[in-house]
Structure formats: structure tokens, C-alpha cells
Amino acid sequence: MSSLGARVKKIRTEKGLTQGYLAERLGMGRSNVGHIENGRTIPTAEALDKIADILGTTTDYLLGRTDNPYRYDNKTSQSESIVAEDKTPYYALTDKDERDIAKKLEAMMNDLDSDSSLSFMGEPMDEDDRELLRISLENTLRMSREMAKKKFTPNKYRK
């Protein structure tokens, strides 16, 4: 598993950024960025969060908690839009996908609110159970939308 510094350097070079650019955005000297990349210095939590934003990745990736460097939150930081807008996976959900999922989820929950009582194994569902069901349905809709995009997107549109 790569160290924090190696991951910072890997993402920075993939995006074509210099240590100077990163240092300027962080409000520190270029040598400080070099020290972070070489493992001589560990950045503060605040600096690590800024680094992740600038590089368009997550702190979990930089810290080695995950091997997936991509964000899936549809929020684009200023540096992402300047540097590497094309680094999000082709199957990431768009704002339109999010609206469609919200509409479909609303319709499903309204169908469940019909006059007949909703129950599970003979027991009526309380509000906590309904919320858990709503969360489960939302996750299922998101996963199915991503899977459909992965399966049915033509190769020429994949990044």
C-alpha cells in the first residue's frame, strides 16, 4: 500500500500539477509540499482536506483507507473544473440521474402509503422501519442506475 506522500505525488502528477501550484493553493512553500510527498512531514487534518479538494480526490484515498481515488458526490471543486474534470467515472450519477431517482423514490414511497397498512412479517411498520426501507430503496435505485450505465454505455462514450 502506498504512503500518503506517494499518493499525493501520484495524483498531482496525473493531473499535471506542479509542487509550486499545489503549494500556492495551500498557502505554503513548495519545499513543504516536497516534504509531504517524501514522507518527511505529515500534513495537518485541515491541510490534508485542502489537498484532497485541490487534487479532486478523497482524504480516505490519500490516507490509504481506499484504493479508489474518485469522488462520487457530484460536487466539483474549483480545481477539479480547471484541471481534471474528465477524471470522474463515466458511470457516475449526474444531477439528472439524481432527480430521476428522487422522483422514482417519491413515487414508490407514495405507493406504499396507500390505505392498506404496510407490514413486515405481520407486524405494522413504524416510522423508523419506513425510513430504513426508504434508504434501502434509494441505494438500490442508485446502484441499479450505475450498473445500467456501466453495462449499456457505448465504448465511444466511456472515458
N, CA and C atoms as a LAMMPS dump frame, in Angstrom:
ITEM: TIMESTEP
0
ITEM: NUMBER OF ATOMS
477
ITEM: BOX BOUNDS ff ff ff
-5.0000000000000000e+02 5.0000000000000000e+02
-5.0000000000000000e+02 5.0000000000000000e+02
-5.0000000000000000e+02 5.0000000000000000e+02
ITEM: ATOMS id mol type element x y z
1 1 1 N 0.844 -1.174 0
2 1 2 C 0 0 0
3 1 3 C 0.89 1.238 0
4 2 1 N 0.503 2.215 -0.775
5 2 2 C 1.284 3.434 -0.918
6 2 3 C 1.139 4.326 0.299
7 3 1 N 2.17 5.114 0.521
8 3 2 C 2.118 6.072 1.616
9 3 3 C 1.325 7.301 1.196
10 4 1 N 1.007 8.132 2.169
11 4 2 C 0.281 9.36 1.917
12 4 3 C 1.029 10.213 0.901
13 5 1 N 2.313 10.41 1.102
14 5 2 C 3.106 11.234 0.197
15 5 3 C 3.128 10.685 -1.22
16 6 1 N 3.252 9.372 -1.354
17 6 2 C 3.278 8.757 -2.678
18 6 3 C 1.939 8.955 -3.387
19 7 1 N 0.851 8.877 -2.635
20 7 2 C -0.471 9.063 -3.239
21 7 3 C -0.683 10.516 -3.663
22 8 1 N -0.226 11.451 -2.831
23 8 2 C -0.329 12.868 -3.196
24 8 3 C 0.454 13.121 -4.478
25 9 1 N 1.676 12.616 -4.527
26 9 2 C 2.519 12.825 -5.701
27 9 3 C 1.902 12.171 -6.938
28 10 1 N 1.363 10.965 -6.789
29 10 2 C 0.771 10.24 -7.919
30 10 3 C -0.386 11.027 -8.52
31 11 1 N -1.313 11.465 -7.684
32 11 2 C -2.473 12.213 -8.176
33 11 3 C -2.026 13.557 -8.747
34 12 1 N -1.099 14.234 -8.073
35 12 2 C -0.628 15.542 -8.544
36 12 3 C -0.018 15.431 -9.932
37 13 1 N 0.831 14.423 -10.142
38 13 2 C 1.474 14.275 -11.455
39 13 3 C 0.484 13.813 -12.519
40 14 1 N -0.484 12.955 -12.141
41 14 2 C -1.509 12.534 -13.098
42 14 3 C -2.315 13.717 -13.608
43 15 1 N -2.542 14.687 -12.745
44 15 2 C -3.319 15.86 -13.124
45 15 3 C -2.452 16.952 -13.751
46 16 1 N -1.143 16.711 -13.817
47 16 2 C -0.244 17.662 -14.452
48 16 3 C 0.02 18.902 -13.621
49 17 1 N -0.091 18.771 -12.312
50 17 2 C 0.139 19.906 -11.423
51 17 3 C 1.577 19.895 -10.92
52 18 1 N 2.088 21.085 -10.623
53 18 2 C 3.433 21.19 -10.059
54 18 3 C 3.338 21.311 -8.546
55 19 1 N 4.456 21.051 -7.897
56 19 2 C 4.504 21.258 -6.451
57 19 3 C 4.252 22.717 -6.125
58 20 1 N 4.757 23.606 -6.969
59 20 2 C 4.554 25.044 -6.758
60 20 3 C 3.088 25.428 -6.793
61 21 1 N 2.349 24.873 -7.755
62 21 2 C 0.924 25.162 -7.849
63 21 3 C 0.196 24.676 -6.602
64 22 1 N 0.496 23.462 -6.192
65 22 2 C -0.141 22.895 -5.01
66 22 3 C 0.204 23.72 -3.772
67 23 1 N 1.471 24.095 -3.661
68 23 2 C 1.918 24.89 -2.516
69 23 3 C 1.212 26.244 -2.475
70 24 1 N 1.087 26.864 -3.642
71 24 2 C 0.42 28.169 -3.715
72 24 3 C -1.024 28.066 -3.266
73 25 1 N -1.721 27.026 -3.719
74 25 2 C -3.123 26.825 -3.34
75 25 3 C -3.272 26.51 -1.853
76 26 1 N -2.247 25.87 -1.278
77 26 2 C -2.286 25.512 0.14
78 26 3 C -1.792 26.638 1.035
79 27 1 N -1.14 27.642 0.442
80 27 2 C -0.597 28.746 1.234
81 27 3 C 0.665 28.348 1.978
82 28 1 N 1.5 27.521 1.357
83 28 2 C 2.757 27.095 1.97
84 28 3 C 3.851 27.107 0.91
85 29 1 N 5.065 26.861 1.322
86 29 2 C 6.18 26.829 0.39
87 29 3 C 6.236 25.531 -0.401
88 30 1 N 6.867 25.597 -1.582
89 30 2 C 6.998 24.42 -2.436
90 30 3 C 7.746 23.306 -1.726
91 31 1 N 8.75 23.669 -0.936
92 31 2 C 9.525 22.645 -0.234
93 31 3 C 8.662 21.876 0.775
94 32 1 N 7.66 22.555 1.348
95 32 2 C 6.759 21.86 2.275
96 32 3 C 5.98 20.762 1.553
97 33 1 N 5.554 21.049 0.328
98 33 2 C 4.849 20.029 -0.463
99 33 3 C 5.805 18.875 -0.762
100 34 1 N 7.054 19.215 -1.087
101 34 2 C 8.061 18.178 -1.32
102 34 3 C 8.272 17.314 -0.087
103 35 1 N 8.281 17.94 1.084
104 35 2 C 8.446 17.184 2.334
105 35 3 C 7.254 16.253 2.574
106 36 1 N 6.048 16.723 2.232
107 36 2 C 4.861 15.872 2.38
108 36 3 C 4.973 14.676 1.438
109 37 1 N 5.354 14.944 0.177
110 37 2 C 5.443 13.864 -0.799
111 37 3 C 6.549 12.866 -0.472
112 38 1 N 7.61 13.323 0.169
113 38 2 C 8.713 12.424 0.539
114 38 3 C 8.503 11.754 1.892
115 39 1 N 7.421 12.093 2.579
116 39 2 C 7.113 11.463 3.852
117 39 3 C 7.846 12.055 5.039
118 40 1 N 8.516 13.173 4.852
119 40 2 C 9.22 13.811 5.965
120 40 3 C 8.286 14.617 6.851
121 41 1 N 7.151 15.033 6.295
122 41 2 C 6.174 15.828 7.028
123 41 3 C 4.797 15.223 6.824
124 42 1 N 4.008 15.216 7.87
125 42 2 C 2.622 14.773 7.78
126 42 3 C 1.754 16.018 7.864
127 43 1 N 0.889 16.247 6.881
128 43 2 C 0.065 17.455 6.909
129 43 3 C -0.992 17.399 8.009
130 44 1 N -1.41 18.582 8.428
131 44 2 C -2.495 18.654 9.412
132 44 3 C -3.78 18.163 8.754
133 45 1 N -4.779 17.918 9.561
134 45 2 C -6.067 17.463 9.025
135 45 3 C -6.644 18.511 8.074
136 46 1 N -6.507 19.787 8.437
137 46 2 C -7.012 20.862 7.588
138 46 3 C -6.268 20.9 6.253
139 47 1 N -4.943 20.781 6.3
140 47 2 C -4.145 20.78 5.064
141 47 3 C -4.464 19.554 4.221
142 48 1 N -4.655 18.404 4.85
143 48 2 C -4.984 17.18 4.118
144 48 3 C -6.322 17.33 3.399
145 49 1 N -7.288 17.941 4.064
146 49 2 C -8.59 18.173 3.45
147 49 3 C -8.463 19.101 2.24
148 50 1 N -7.642 20.145 2.369
149 50 2 C -7.416 21.066 1.246
150 50 3 C -6.712 20.358 0.089
151 51 1 N -5.729 19.525 0.411
152 51 2 C -5.007 18.771 -0.628
153 51 3 C -5.984 17.895 -1.405
154 52 1 N -6.858 17.198 -0.671
155 52 2 C -7.837 16.327 -1.322
156 52 3 C -8.753 17.135 -2.234
157 53 1 N -9.197 18.311 -1.779
158 53 2 C -10.056 19.157 -2.608
159 53 3 C -9.332 19.62 -3.862
160 54 1 N -8.103 20.073 -3.708
161 54 2 C -7.339 20.576 -4.852
162 54 3 C -7.092 19.468 -5.86
163 55 1 N -6.781 18.282 -5.369
164 55 2 C -6.471 17.162 -6.259
165 55 3 C -7.723 16.432 -6.754
166 56 1 N -8.881 16.814 -6.225
167 56 2 C -10.119 16.19 -6.672
168 56 3 C -10.246 14.747 -6.24
169 57 1 N -9.759 14.433 -5.06
170 57 2 C -9.837 13.078 -4.54
171 57 3 C -10.393 13.137 -3.128
172 58 1 N -10.32 12.035 -2.416
173 58 2 C -10.833 11.995 -1.047
174 58 3 C -9.681 11.842 -0.063
175 59 1 N -9.917 12.256 1.159
176 59 2 C -8.904 12.07 2.196
177 59 3 C -8.72 10.582 2.48
178 60 1 N -9.793 9.813 2.345
179 60 2 C -9.676 8.365 2.554
180 60 3 C -8.678 7.754 1.575
181 61 1 N -8.702 8.19 0.318
182 61 2 C -7.743 7.676 -0.655
183 61 3 C -6.328 8.091 -0.263
184 62 1 N -6.138 9.358 0.081
185 62 2 C -4.796 9.843 0.432
186 62 3 C -4.24 9.125 1.663
187 63 1 N -5.116 8.789 2.598
188 63 2 C -4.674 8.114 3.818
189 63 3 C -4.543 6.602 3.642
190 64 1 N -4.925 6.09 2.477
191 64 2 C -4.782 4.665 2.215
192 64 3 C -5.94 3.822 2.706
193 65 1 N -7.039 4.459 3.062
194 65 2 C -8.207 3.702 3.535
195 65 3 C -8.968 3.056 2.391
196 66 1 N -8.785 3.59 1.185
197 66 2 C -9.423 3.039 -0.005
198 66 3 C -8.461 3.163 -1.17
199 67 1 N -8.648 2.328 -2.164
200 67 2 C -7.814 2.411 -3.359
201 67 3 C -8.526 3.141 -4.489
202 68 1 N -9.701 3.661 -4.215
203 68 2 C -10.479 4.376 -5.225
204 68 3 C -10.238 5.879 -5.066
205 69 1 N -9.553 6.512 -6.026
206 69 2 C -9.245 7.938 -5.888
207 69 3 C -10.384 8.862 -6.297
208 70 1 N -11.477 8.339 -6.846
209 70 2 C -12.528 9.19 -7.38
210 70 3 C -13.563 9.567 -6.349
211 71 1 N -14.112 10.744 -6.55
212 71 2 C -15.236 11.199 -5.753
213 71 3 C -16.513 10.805 -6.473
214 72 1 N -17.554 10.592 -5.695
215 72 2 C -18.839 10.253 -6.301
216 72 3 C -19.935 11.22 -5.875
217 73 1 N -19.569 12.392 -5.422
218 73 2 C -20.556 13.267 -4.817
219 73 3 C -21.103 14.357 -5.726
220 74 1 N -20.786 14.373 -7.007
221 74 2 C -21.283 15.344 -7.98
222 74 3 C -20.93 16.783 -7.634
223 75 1 N -20.203 17.024 -6.546
224 75 2 C -19.746 18.367 -6.225
225 75 3 C -18.37 18.519 -6.839
226 76 1 N -18.16 19.603 -7.547
227 76 2 C -16.893 19.799 -8.221
228 76 3 C -16.197 20.995 -7.597
229 77 1 N -15.015 20.773 -7.059
230 77 2 C -14.267 21.89 -6.515
231 77 3 C -13.709 22.725 -7.652
232 78 1 N -13.27 23.914 -7.339
233 78 2 C -12.765 24.824 -8.36
234 78 3 C -11.591 24.208 -9.107
235 79 1 N -10.686 23.552 -8.406
236 79 2 C -9.516 22.974 -9.072
237 79 3 C -9.901 21.83 -9.987
238 80 1 N -10.941 21.062 -9.621
239 80 2 C -11.363 19.959 -10.471
240 80 3 C -11.858 20.478 -11.809
241 81 1 N -12.629 21.571 -11.775
242 81 2 C -13.166 22.072 -13.026
243 81 3 C -12.068 22.661 -13.896
244 82 1 N -10.991 23.143 -13.3
245 82 2 C -9.883 23.704 -14.06
246 82 3 C -8.979 22.604 -14.585
247 83 1 N -8.668 21.629 -13.748
248 83 2 C -7.607 20.684 -14.056
249 83 3 C -8.089 19.396 -14.683
250 84 1 N -8.981 18.695 -14
251 84 2 C -9.281 17.339 -14.466
252 84 3 C -10.752 17.023 -14.319
253 85 1 N -11.563 17.716 -15.053
254 85 2 C -12.986 17.481 -14.996
255 85 3 C -13.342 16.095 -15.522
256 86 1 N -12.492 15.533 -16.378
257 86 2 C -12.77 14.252 -17.006
258 86 3 C -12.345 13.062 -16.153
259 87 1 N -11.957 13.246 -14.909
260 87 2 C -11.496 12.136 -14.081
261 87 3 C -12.624 11.416 -13.352
262 88 1 N -13.849 11.935 -13.432
263 88 2 C -14.954 11.207 -12.823
264 88 3 C -15.318 10.038 -13.727
265 89 1 N -15.688 8.93 -13.156
266 89 2 C -16.02 7.768 -13.976
267 89 3 C -17.247 8.047 -14.844
268 90 1 N -17.284 7.437 -16.011
269 90 2 C -18.377 7.666 -16.955
270 90 3 C -19.717 7.237 -16.389
271 91 1 N -19.71 6.356 -15.408
272 91 2 C -20.953 5.846 -14.853
273 91 3 C -21.404 6.597 -13.605
274 92 1 N -20.682 7.657 -13.231
275 92 2 C -21.074 8.45 -12.057
276 92 3 C -22.428 9.097 -12.327
277 93 1 N -23.23 9.208 -11.298
278 93 2 C -24.569 9.749 -11.445
279 93 3 C -24.525 11.255 -11.68
280 94 1 N -25.316 11.714 -12.627
281 94 2 C -25.408 13.137 -12.934
282 94 3 C -26.531 13.755 -12.113
283 95 1 N -26.668 15.08 -12.202
284 95 2 C -27.755 15.753 -11.497
285 95 3 C -29.117 15.262 -12.004
286 96 1 N -29.218 15.016 -13.297
287 96 2 C -30.464 14.491 -13.859
288 96 3 C -30.769 13.109 -13.284
289 97 1 N -29.74 12.266 -13.178
290 97 2 C -29.935 10.94 -12.574
291 97 3 C -30.44 11.078 -11.141
292 98 1 N -29.862 12.016 -10.398
293 98 2 C -30.273 12.233 -9.004
294 98 3 C -31.742 12.659 -8.94
295 99 1 N -32.151 13.566 -9.838
296 99 2 C -33.555 13.998 -9.866
297 99 3 C -34.479 12.838 -10.224
298 100 1 N -34.075 12.036 -11.211
299 100 2 C -34.888 10.883 -11.605
300 100 3 C -35.041 9.892 -10.46
301 101 1 N -33.955 9.643 -9.746
302 101 2 C -34.002 8.722 -8.603
303 101 3 C -34.933 9.27 -7.529
304 102 1 N -34.825 10.586 -7.254
305 102 2 C -35.682 11.197 -6.234
306 102 3 C -37.157 11.083 -6.615
307 103 1 N -37.483 11.313 -7.898
308 103 2 C -38.875 11.196 -8.352
309 103 3 C -39.377 9.767 -8.223
310 104 1 N -38.549 8.816 -8.657
311 104 2 C -38.956 7.411 -8.606
312 104 3 C -39.128 6.957 -7.147
313 105 1 N -38.228 7.392 -6.274
314 105 2 C -38.312 7.039 -4.86
315 105 3 C -39.575 7.629 -4.238
316 106 1 N -39.873 8.877 -4.579
317 106 2 C -41.084 9.527 -4.072
318 106 3 C -42.329 8.755 -4.504
319 107 1 N -42.347 8.348 -5.77
320 107 2 C -43.495 7.582 -6.273
321 107 3 C -43.614 6.24 -5.552
322 108 1 N -42.5 5.569 -5.34
323 108 2 C -42.531 4.275 -4.649
324 108 3 C -43.039 4.431 -3.213
325 109 1 N -42.558 5.457 -2.523
326 109 2 C -42.981 5.66 -1.136
327 109 3 C -44.463 6.055 -1.069
328 110 1 N -44.92 6.84 -2.057
329 110 2 C -46.343 7.196 -2.089
330 110 3 C -47.203 5.972 -2.344
331 111 1 N -46.749 5.073 -3.184
332 111 2 C -47.49 3.829 -3.426
333 111 3 C -47.59 3.006 -2.149
334 112 1 N -46.57 3.051 -1.33
335 112 2 C -46.589 2.297 -0.074
336 112 3 C -47.498 2.947 0.966
337 113 1 N -47.801 4.247 0.782
338 113 2 C -48.655 4.969 1.727
339 113 3 C -50.143 4.812 1.414
340 114 1 N -50.499 3.827 0.647
341 114 2 C -51.907 3.628 0.289
342 114 3 C -52.725 3.326 1.547
343 115 1 N -53.999 3.13 1.365
344 115 2 C -54.899 2.905 2.502
345 115 3 C -54.556 1.648 3.293
346 116 1 N -54.027 0.653 2.622
347 116 2 C -53.693 -0.578 3.342
348 116 3 C -52.434 -0.352 4.171
349 117 1 N -52.407 -0.955 5.322
350 117 2 C -51.271 -0.794 6.228
351 117 3 C -50.069 -1.585 5.733
352 118 1 N -48.917 -0.968 5.746
353 118 2 C -47.687 -1.634 5.339
354 118 3 C -47.165 -2.438 6.527
355 119 1 N -46.853 -3.702 6.286
356 119 2 C -46.376 -4.523 7.391
357 119 3 C -45.241 -5.405 6.919
358 120 1 N -44.478 -5.886 7.888
359 120 2 C -43.382 -6.802 7.629
360 120 3 C -43.561 -7.987 8.546
361 121 1 N -43.697 -9.144 7.948
362 121 2 C -43.926 -10.395 8.682
363 121 3 C -45.098 -10.26 9.665
364 122 1 N -46.167 -9.586 9.208
365 122 2 C -47.373 -9.467 10.01
366 122 3 C -47.379 -8.312 10.989
367 123 1 N -46.245 -7.674 11.205
368 123 2 C -46.161 -6.551 12.131
369 123 3 C -46.195 -5.238 11.351
370 124 1 N -47.028 -4.276 11.774
371 124 2 C -47.049 -2.98 11.089
372 124 3 C -45.683 -2.274 11.204
373 125 1 N -45.339 -1.548 10.172
374 125 2 C -44.044 -0.848 10.168
375 125 3 C -44.188 0.504 10.854
376 126 1 N -43.241 0.816 11.736
377 126 2 C -43.23 2.132 12.345
378 126 3 C -42.389 3.084 11.478
379 127 1 N -42.263 4.324 11.904
380 127 2 C -41.558 5.335 11.108
381 127 3 C -40.078 4.996 10.901
382 128 1 N -39.433 4.421 11.903
383 128 2 C -38.029 4.041 11.754
384 128 3 C -37.859 2.976 10.675
385 129 1 N -38.755 1.999 10.681
386 129 2 C -38.699 0.944 9.664
387 129 3 C -38.968 1.503 8.27
388 130 1 N -39.909 2.448 8.194
389 130 2 C -40.211 3.08 6.901
390 130 3 C -38.985 3.843 6.381
391 131 1 N -38.283 4.522 7.28
392 131 2 C -37.088 5.275 6.868
393 131 3 C -35.996 4.317 6.4
394 132 1 N -35.825 3.201 7.101
395 132 2 C -34.84 2.205 6.663
396 132 3 C -35.204 1.63 5.299
397 133 1 N -36.478 1.402 5.071
398 133 2 C -36.93 0.913 3.771
399 133 3 C -36.663 1.952 2.687
400 134 1 N -36.925 3.225 2.993
401 134 2 C -36.676 4.297 2.03
402 134 3 C -35.197 4.377 1.667
403 135 1 N -34.328 4.277 2.659
404 135 2 C -32.881 4.314 2.422
405 135 3 C -32.456 3.123 1.567
406 136 1 N -32.993 1.958 1.883
407 136 2 C -32.667 0.758 1.118
408 136 3 C -33.115 0.883 -0.333
409 137 1 N -34.317 1.395 -0.544
410 137 2 C -34.812 1.588 -1.903
411 137 3 C -33.963 2.612 -2.661
412 138 1 N -33.578 3.677 -1.98
413 138 2 C -32.742 4.709 -2.631
414 138 3 C -31.396 4.132 -3.047
415 139 1 N -30.768 3.366 -2.168
416 139 2 C -29.49 2.739 -2.513
417 139 3 C -29.639 1.77 -3.678
418 140 1 N -30.732 1.019 -3.684
419 140 2 C -30.974 0.09 -4.774
420 140 3 C -31.144 0.827 -6.094
421 141 1 N -31.882 1.933 -6.08
422 141 2 C -32.07 2.719 -7.296
423 141 3 C -30.74 3.29 -7.794
424 142 1 N -29.91 3.785 -6.882
425 142 2 C -28.606 4.333 -7.266
426 142 3 C -27.713 3.254 -7.877
427 143 1 N -27.637 2.116 -7.21
428 143 2 C -26.789 1.042 -7.712
429 143 3 C -27.273 0.535 -9.071
430 144 1 N -28.582 0.397 -9.224
431 144 2 C -29.093 -0.097 -10.5
432 144 3 C -28.838 0.907 -11.612
433 145 1 N -28.909 2.208 -11.315
434 145 2 C -28.627 3.226 -12.333
435 145 3 C -27.161 3.166 -12.746
436 146 1 N -26.254 3.043 -11.768
437 146 2 C -24.824 2.944 -12.086
438 146 3 C -24.522 1.667 -12.877
439 147 1 N -25.118 0.559 -12.473
440 147 2 C -24.887 -0.697 -13.18
441 147 3 C -25.382 -0.614 -14.618
442 148 1 N -26.523 0.032 -14.82
443 148 2 C -27.047 0.19 -16.176
444 148 3 C -26.114 1.051 -17.016
445 149 1 N -25.572 2.108 -16.412
446 149 2 C -24.635 2.966 -17.141
447 149 3 C -23.373 2.19 -17.514
448 150 1 N -22.878 1.383 -16.586
449 150 2 C -21.684 0.581 -16.873
450 150 3 C -21.951 -0.403 -18.009
451 151 1 N -23.111 -1.009 -17.99
452 151 2 C -23.412 -2.066 -18.951
453 151 3 C -23.807 -1.529 -20.324
454 152 1 N -24.557 -0.437 -20.363
455 152 2 C -25.149 -0.005 -21.626
456 152 3 C -24.517 1.23 -22.255
457 153 1 N -23.513 1.842 -21.615
458 153 2 C -22.849 2.986 -22.239
459 153 3 C -21.937 2.488 -23.348
460 154 1 N -22.133 2.996 -24.565
461 154 2 C -21.252 2.563 -25.662
462 154 3 C -19.789 2.914 -25.384
463 155 1 N -18.882 2.091 -25.885
464 155 2 C -17.46 2.288 -25.634
465 155 3 C -16.969 3.661 -26.044
466 156 1 N -17.512 4.221 -27.117
467 156 2 C -17.003 5.508 -27.589
468 156 3 C -17.318 6.646 -26.615
469 157 1 N -18.27 6.453 -25.677
470 157 2 C -18.595 7.47 -24.7
471 157 3 C -17.935 7.232 -23.34
472 158 1 N -17.24 6.139 -23.216
473 158 2 C -16.547 5.838 -21.956
474 158 3 C -15.239 6.583 -21.921
475 159 1 N -14.885 7.125 -20.769
476 159 2 C -13.64 7.9 -20.646
477 159 3 C -12.512 7.014 -20.233
